[in-house]
Amino acid sequence: MLTWCRVVVAPGRPRCVGSRHPLAPTAALLVGVGLLIWVAVEVAIIGYSNEPSLQAIYGILGVAIVLVAVRSLQGVGIGKGLSLAKC
C-alpha cells in the first residue's frame, strides 16, 4: 500500500514526517465520518444533484477515508510494521 509523507533529508538518512502520529488514524476516521454526515445532510436538505455529481464524489471519498482509517486502526494498513526509526 502506498504511503504519503513528507521526506526530510537531514544528516543521516531520510525519514518520513507526520505519518506516525498515534492519533492520525482516529482523526482520519472522524474526518471520514464527518464528511459522510455532511453529504447525507446536504442530500436531505437540498436533494441529490447530478450536475456535477460532487455529492457522489465526496460520498465515495468519505467512504474511502473511513475504510483506510479502520484498516489503520486494526493494524493492517499503512502503519503496520513501521517503527519510529524506519519509514
Number of C-alpha atoms within 10 A of each C-alpha: 6 6 11 11 13 12 12 11 10 8 6 6 8 13 16 17 13 12 16 16 9 11 9 15 24 15 12 20 21 15 16 24 17 14 20 21 14 16 20 15 12 13 13 10 9 8 11 15 11 9 7 8 10 13 20 14 11 16 19 15 15 22 16 13 20 23 16 18 23 17 15 19 20 12 12 12 18 19 20 12 10 11 9 8 7 10 16
